[in-house]
């Protein structure tokens, strides 16, 4: 296969070191938030800024913790969250509340409401931005529901766009050792994400849906797009703008997905990093097969594949991550989201161009709009 040519050859000892280092970094996230952070907090001091998020999840509700389990539910739960953002917030940090929540320094859930599906869809449709666009975020491997919600709150706050975006949370184990279980959970969640997209896309006021997936969430999105294509739902596919950050997808599988999906009306955008160590572990577990999130945009085979399938591959290795693995760089791009999803870029390539690109971190820092340092291959 064309895309697999860029897989680096590592000596056995080097491979083992990569795996051990990545697993130790993943496991070092000691203070992970419990479901307690989902409970509304009443504060005496009003926050300067609040954002509203919708959630749809096929996780089973847990009446004891008031959160969500790692088990798939037969029904979808819908909720609406209001999250206050502290004045001291720094992108791309998540300021989880501690035992003594403080609105000056912590992100806090200030309101949480259960919704019917009808009310959920009405809220999504009534609160689109001025272009009729909404966003749906699909998290990746090793995420609890609360971690996904707060990460989405950070992205939404930093992007500073209108509308009421939607989190779709599938039943990840939320554990380093749950990789295989998470893969199975993704496959079991395809129909649920499909049904969500069909319902949201059916709302007349919604003109476009930015469907954003991270890591294994990208695999879930691609499998769902494949289902929609096989069902002939080009009406739904035509409303989607798909962005995949560090997608944890086998290269051969990705090509077979694209063979079915074909070229999208809005080209699929891939954020990749050559030194993503979390995906190096995934590659190792998968028999050392290339993952799409680690593509080398300088490889002629990658450039040819980008032209063939009409995708836009953007190398964001220059962006600094905060997880020590280079797997969460996408969170730092939230401020540039409006430029990325606009129909025309102010600098560099337009959003509808396809090919392989390198992100210009220095240029973006200086000028704020989304910038590309170089276009590796001209679109054809």
N, C-alpha and C positions, 0 to 999 in steps of 0.2 A: 504494500500500500504506500501511496505517496507520502502521507504525513508521517509515517513511522520512521522515515530515514533520519530524522533529527534526534532520535533517542541516543543520549550519550552513553559510551561504554565506560563503566566503572569497574575497577578491580574489586574482587570479593571483599577485601578488608575495608575498602572505601565505602562500599555499599552498606556494610554492617554498621560502620561508624555513622553514616547518614541516618540510618534507621534508629539507632540507639539515641543519637542526639535529638532527633525530632520527637521521638516518644518521650524522652525526659523533659523536653520543653513543653510538650502538650500536657504531660502529667503534673507539671509544676504549677499549673493554674489552681492554687490551693483554695483560695477564698471565692469559690463560685457561688453566685447568689441563689438563695432558696426561693420558693414560691411566695415567701412573705413579702418580697418587693412588689408583688402584684396587687397587694392590698392598698386601697386608697388611704392617703395620709392627709389629715386635716392640719393645716399650718396657719399660724396667726399672721404670717407675712405673705402677702400675695406675690406670686412670681411675676417677673416682667414679661415672661413669655411662656405660653403653653401651646402644645401641639396636640392634635387629635388623630388617633390611629384606629383603624378597624382591624379586626382579626377574624380569620376563619381557620379552624383547626379540626383535623380528624383525630386528634389525641383524645383519650378518655379523660373526662373531668375527674379530679380527685377531691371528694367532699371534705377530706380531712385537712389537706394542705391548702385547699381553695385554689389549686393550680391545675396542672395537667400532667398525666402520666406518660409513660413511654409506650403505652399499648394503644393500638388503633381502635377507634370507636366506630360503631356502625352508623353513627350520625355525625353531622358537622355542627360544631358549636360556633356561634357568632357573638362577638363582643365589641364594645367601643371603649377605648381608653383615652383619657386625657393625661398628658405627661407634662410636668413643668420642667423647664430647662434653666439651670442656674446661671447667674451672670458670669460665673467663673468658668463656665464650660469651655474646654479646649478640644478642638477637633484633632484626631478622631477618637478621643477618650470617651469612656462611658463612666459617669460618676454615680456608681451604685450607692443607694442609701445604706447606712450602717444601722446600729441599734438605736441611734438617736438621729432620726432623719432631720436634715437641715436644708430648707429650700434655697438657701444662699449658695450651697456648695454641692447639693445632690440633685440628680434627676429623680423626680418623685411622681408616682401615679397618684393623681388627685381625684380621679373619677373613673369608675369601671361599671359598665352596664351590660347585661345580657341582652341580646337582640334576637328577634325572629329573623328568618331569612328574608322576609319581605322588608322589614325595617333596615336590615343590613344593606340590601341592594338599593333601597331608597336613599340611604345616607351616602352610599358610594356615588350614586348618580347626581344627587343634589349638591354635592360638594366637590365637583371637578374644578380644575383650574380654568382660566379664561380661554384656553384652547380646547377644552373638552377632554383633557388628558388626566388619567389617574395612573397610579403605580401599584404593582403587586410585587412584594418581595418574598422570595423563597429561600430560606436559610440552608446551610449545609450540614455536614456531618458533625457530630459531637456538640449539638446545641440543645439546651433545654428550651422550653417555651419562653420562660422569662428572659433568658439570654438573647433569644431571637427578637423579642419585643423591644428590649432596651437597645440592641444594636440598630434595629430599624428606627427607633426614636432618634438615635444619634445621627443616622444618615438623613432622616427627614429634617431634623433641626439644622444640620449643616447645609443641606441643599437649599433650604429656605424657599421652597416652591409652594404654590397654592394647592387646593384640593385636600382630600382626606384619603391617604394611601392605605393599602391593605396588606397585612401580613398573612401569608399562608404558612402554617406551621404543621409539618408532618411529624410522626412520632419517632424522632431520633432518640437513641438510648441516652444521649448526653454523657457518653463515657468514651474514653480513649480506646477501650477494648471492644467497643460496640460497632466496629467498622462493617463487619459482615451483616450484622443485624440491621444496621442503618441502610445498607444496600437493599436488603429485602423490604424494609419499610418504605423506601422510595418506590419500588416496583408496585407495592400494594397501594400506593397513594396516587397513582396515575389517573384513575377515574375520578377521584375526588377533586384534583386540580383541574381536570378537564371540565367537570361540571361547574366549578367556580368560574372558569373563563367563559363558558357558554352563557352563564347567568349574567355576569358583569357586562360582557360584550353586547348582550341583548338590550341593555338600557339605552334608549334613544339619545340621551344627552352625552353619552360617552363616545367620543370620536376616536380616541387612541388609548392604548394600554401599554405602559412601559412595564414589561415583564422582566424583573431583575432576579437572577439566581446566582448564588455563591456556592462554589465547590460542588458537593453532591446534589445541591439544589439545581444546579445546571443540568445534571443528568436527568432529574425528574422533569424539568421543563422540556428538554429535547424529546423525551419519551412521550410527553403529553402532546407536543406539536405533531409528532409522528401519528398519534392516534387521530388528531383532528384532521390531518391531511388525508388519511385513509378513509375517513368518514365524509370527505368532500366539503369540509367546513372552511373553505377559502374566505368566506365572509368574516369569520372570526380571526383567521390568520392575518388577514389584511389590516386588522386594527392593531396588531401587536408590533411593538418595537422590543426586540429581545436583546438583553444585555447579560452576558455570562462572565462572571468574575472568577478567575482561578478554577475553571470548570474541571471537575474530577470525572472525566469521561475518557475511556479507552479510545485511542485514535481510530482504530478500525471500526469500533461501534459508532463513533461520531460520523464517519464517512457513510456508513449504512443508513444512519438517521437522516443525513442530508440528502442521500439518494432518493429517499421517500418524500421528504419535505420539499425539496427543490429550492429554488431561489425565492426568498421572501420579498414582499413589497418593500418593507423596510429591512435592509440587510442586518443579519445577526452580527452583533458586536462581541468580540472576545477580548477580555483583558488577560494577558498572559505574563508570566515572569519566569525567566530561565532558572532562577535560583530558589524556587518555591520548594522548601524542604518538606512540607506536609505532603505535597504531591509526589515528592521523591519516595516517601514512605508508601503512598498509595500504589505507585508504580512497582515498588518492590513486592508488596503484597499480591499484586496482580500479575506476577511472573515477569517483572521488569519490562512491562509494556508501556509505551509512551502515553502520557496523559496530555490532553489538549491544553491544559493550563500551563504547561511547561514548554510550549512550542518555541522554536527559534525562528524569529521572523526573518533572519538573514539566510535561511535555508531556501534555495531555489524551489525545492519541492513544496514548501509551505506557501511560497508566493504563488506557485501554479495552482495549488489547491484553493487559495483565497479567491483567485480569479474564476476558477471552475465553479465553485459553489456560491459565489457572490457574497462572501462574508468579509467582515472588517476585523482584522487581528491587530491589536494594539499592545505593544510591549511596554509594561509599566514597571519594569525592574528598577528604574530610577527613583520610584516612589519608596519612601521609607515606611515599613510596617511597624506595628507595635507588639506583635505576638512573638517575635524572635524567630519566626519561621518564614516570613515573607508571604504568608498566605492570606493576610487581611489587608493588603495594600488598598484594595477597593474602597475601604472605609474612608481613606484619606482623599478620595476623589469626589466625595459628596458635594463639596462646594462648587465643583465644576459640572455637576450633573445637568443643570439647565442648558449650558452651552453644548454638552454632549448630545442631548436629545433634541435640540433645536433642529429645524429643517436645514439650516445652513450655519456652518461654523464661521465665526468672525475672523479667525486666523487658521491657516493650514487648510486641511481638507474638509469638505462638507460631510455631513453625517450620512449622506447617501452614497458616498464613494466606497468602493471596496478595494481590498488589497492589504498589504502588511505595513505597519507604521511603528514608529518609536515615539513614546510620549516625552515631551520636553518639560521636565519638571522645573527647570530653572526659568524657562520662559513663562510657564503658567504662574509661577510664584510672583513674577514681576508684573504680569499684565492681567491676570485673573481669568480671561477667557480660556477655554480649552485649546491647547496648542499641541501641534505635532512637530517634532524636531525634523523629521525626515520621512518622506514617503518612499518606502523601500521598493514598491512596485506600482507602476501606473495602472489604473483600472482599464479594462478592455471591454 
